[in-house]
Amino acid sequence: MKELLQTNYGYLYEDALLEEINKVGELKHIKAGEKLIEIGDYIRSMPLLVSGAIKILREDDNGDELILYFLERGDTCAMTLSCCMGQSKSEIRAVAETDTEIIMIPVQKMDEWMRTYRSWQSFILQSYHNRMSELLEAVDTIAFLKMDERLLKYLKDKAMVNHNDEIQVTHQQIAHDLHTSRVVISRLLKSLERSGTIKLNRNNIKVLKM
């Protein structure tokens, strides 16, 4: 795990902090589609992403999900941090978008490292800033973009975090993530294909214009 830490976080943290993370951190491998955090869970540790991607979702009173943002290598989740520091239940669901490696940090270490290591303090504050910007972008997307624009942004974001312009996703899965119907998604995908923005294949969607 030490080599993974050095490769992914060596440019951020001083050697002493890397050593501490190596001692107390737990490396986990999560398969695509597997849940990392569930709504209502108490958060006992916070994740540092080593590889892969995680999508963060909210759920309404009817059980319908809405995607908020993606986490990639070098990220952590501000919602998780808030729950850790406030010792409250999680208000989000975290699901592996791809096969993912994470290092789980015990919540007890967060305050201690905030006082001890300037690099950790900077990382946490920057993470809050980045996630807040993404949340505002998610709100703007829902409030101001038409569904076809939301769909295209979703496809581009998904291609970006997967590092592949061919996306393995069903129309129903997209509808679920965007909180709409499969019929609407299928119609809009056909429209995007006619415009030359995407190509619909039997088992995937290829984004032609990033």
C-alpha positions, 0 to 999 in steps of 0.5 A, a space after each residue: 500500500 505504501 507504493 500506492 500512497 506514494 504514487 497517488 498522494 505523494 505530491 500532496 502529503 509529507 512523508 510523515 503523514 504518508 507513513 501514518 496513513 500506511 499504518 492505519 489505512 485499510 486498502 479495499 477493492 470494490 467491484 463496479 456496481 457495488 455500494 460503498 456507503 448507504 443512506 442512513 449508515 454511520 460513517 466510521 471511515 473516509 475513503 481516499 480513491 487510489 483508482 477507479 471512480 465512484 458516483 455519489 447519489 441522493 434519494 427522494 422520499 419515493 426512493 428515486 435516485 439522483 446523481 450528484 457527482 463523480 469521485 476520481 483518483 485523488 478525491 475524497 467525498 465532502 459529504 462523507 467528511 461532514 458525516 464523519 466530523 458531525 458523527 451523523 448518518 450518511 445522507 448519500 449513497 456511494 456506488 462504484 462506477 468502475 472497479 475501484 481501489 480505495 484506502 479507508 481512513 479511520 474517522 478518529 484520525 481526521 481531527 488529529 491530522 487537521 491539527 498536525 499536518 498542514 497538507 492534510 488540512 489543505 487537502 480537506 479544505 480543497 476537497 470541500 471546495 471542489 465538491 461544493 462546486 460540483 454540487 452547485 453545478 448539479 443544481 444548475 444542471 437540474 434547474 437550468 438545462 433541458 433534459 437533452 442537455 442534462 443527458 449529454 452532460 451525463 454521458 460526457 461525465 461518465 465517459 470522462 471518469 471511465 476514461 473511455 468514450 464507449 459507455 457500457 450503460 442501459 437506457 434504464 440505468 440512465 433514466 434511473 440516474 437522471 430521475 426520468 423515464 426510459 422512454 424519454 431517455 431512448 427518444 433523446 438518445 435517438 435525437 442525439 445520434 441523429 445530430 452526430 453527437 453520439 452513436 448507439 451500439 448494441 451494448 454501448 453508447 459511443 460519445 463522438 463529441 466531447 
